Amino acid sequence: MEIERKFLIDRLPEDLTRYTCHNIQQAYLCTDPVIRIRRQDDDYILTYKSKGFLAREEYNLPLNQESYRHLLEKADGIILSKKRWLIPLQDDLTAELDVFAAPYEGLYLAEVEFPSKEAAEAFTPPSWFGEEVTYSPLYHNSTLSLPTAEKRNEHE
């Protein structure tokens, strides 16, 4: 079970380079249900996610590079690229700050995963977090991968 809250970030924290960073490329074979492939640095993963917002089922299976490339050719929509910065927060939590590349340059999203729904609901975000978008399907990466999402983003 993945339990997370998601926030827009208006301005990046200073000194990001002192934190761990991963280069991520991900694409979607299906968005309903969500079936995603991801390359994170030198790791390759196939993920299934159920419907939901604050909490949803998530299953990850390892892939090799050859399988990832084969599946990437079958992906629908936009292949997303982003840098993910891991920023420690209070109570042993971590903000996963995603800094998107084109076509979503300038989009910054932070996700925080929690051990329980109660912990998620009790969380007070740090001052550098912006609007909460946990319950907005517009900011699911699977939605961002749809070509219609890119066109909508150009008009905002």
Salt bridges, closest charged atoms under 4 A:
GLU2 OE1 - LYS49 NZ 3.41
GLU2 OE1 - ARG56 NE 3.90
ASP15 OD2 - ARG18 NE 3.91
ASP32 OD1 - LYS51 NZ 3.50
ASP41 OD2 - HIS22 ND1 2.47
GLU58 OE1 - LYS49 NZ 3.29
GLU96 OE1 - ARG84 NH1 3.57
ASP98 OD2 - LYS82 NZ 2.94
ASP98 OD1 - ARG84 NE 2.70
GLU111 OE2 - LYS6 NZ 3.16
GLU132 OE1 - ARG5 NH2 2.72
